[in-house]
Amino acid sequence: MDTFVPIIYLLGVFLLILPSFLSSNNKLKILITNFSIWVAIILVLLTLYYIYNYFFNNF
């Protein structure tokens, strides 16, 4: 139950943001550029998270 509530909230936020995101990115090139920027940000954050867990939680 503890994992379902954040997933529901995340889906709700996604559904609220999606129409505005799609309307502002009406050209395919802009959409691909924005998605690539978000993917890069998420990859950097996940890398930092795994590095932090590897070095500080193994001891």
TARACOR-V597259 format. One record per run of one state. SS is the DSSP state (H for helix, E for strand, - for the rest). FROM is the first residue (numbers start at 1). LEN is the number of residues. Records with the same first field share a line. If there is no record, write none. Layout:
SS->FROM-LEN ; FROM-LEN
This chain:
-->1-1 ; 25-3 ; 57-3
H->2-23 ; 28-29
